[in-house]
Amino acid sequence: MTGWTHHRGLAVGLPRESIDTDQLIPARFMSVPRVQGYGPYLLHDMRRTEGGTLRADFPLNRHPTASVLVTRRNFGSGSSREAAVYALVDAGIRAVIAPTFGDIFSGNAVNNGLLPLTLPSAAVDALLTTLGTDTTEVAIDLAQGHLRLGPHLYEFALPEVWREKLLNGWDDIDLTVSRAEAIATFRAGRKMAAPWVWPNH
């Protein structure tokens, strides 16, 4: 996975609350091999009619090149399926902006290079008003914690571990490997301080 520092793209609004992981990718599509890509199944039942036709009025159908999604609170709630993040990433989404996120979803997002960007509800309302049914250019500076969308400029905070992962393109394993020297030093010191806890071979 490649890390990133800046992103410029188009933002689209999806003014709905509590979009859960079951809606992000319905369970019936999760048997598809990841190598085939999960993008076509993103929000499948919202985007399509019962007959499978794309709904012309759905935001992501009107603007398929959008790479930033602005939505309402409790995004990514529900089950812990990581495939929900795969669907967003495979569809070209690099960041989701919302007042709140599901905790497990947020962790899965960061581990796959997707930014779950939290802003106050009033700020999200302002962004959604600016977007309306159209798209607007958006710029995200991950290192500085700045977001610019149309006339709006916001600062945002991230847990430092999240920022490090996103900047470097790391998941939890990569993060642990990056601490290998510190882990080895701690292990050696612990072995000297408490040799009785180490098994004899």
Secondary structure as GFF3:
##gff-version 3
##sequence-region A 1 201
A	DSSP	beta_strand	6	14	.	.	.	ID=ss1
A	DSSP	alpha_helix	21	24	.	.	.	ID=ss2
A	DSSP	three_ten_helix	27	29	.	.	.	ID=ss3
A	DSSP	three_ten_helix	34	36	.	.	.	ID=ss4
A	DSSP	three_ten_helix	39	41	.	.	.	ID=ss5
A	DSSP	alpha_helix	44	47	.	.	.	ID=ss6
A	DSSP	alpha_helix	59	62	.	.	.	ID=ss7
A	DSSP	beta_strand	68	71	.	.	.	ID=ss8
A	DSSP	alpha_helix	83	90	.	.	.	ID=ss9
A	DSSP	beta_strand	95	98	.	.	.	ID=ss10
A	DSSP	alpha_helix	103	111	.	.	.	ID=ss11
A	DSSP	beta_strand	115	118	.	.	.	ID=ss12
A	DSSP	alpha_helix	121	131	.	.	.	ID=ss13
A	DSSP	beta_strand	135	141	.	.	.	ID=ss14
A	DSSP	beta_strand	146	149	.	.	.	ID=ss15
A	DSSP	beta_strand	152	155	.	.	.	ID=ss16
A	DSSP	alpha_helix	160	168	.	.	.	ID=ss17
A	DSSP	alpha_helix	172	178	.	.	.	ID=ss18
A	DSSP	alpha_helix	180	193	.	.	.	ID=ss19
A	DSSP	three_ten_helix	195	197	.	.	.	ID=ss20
###
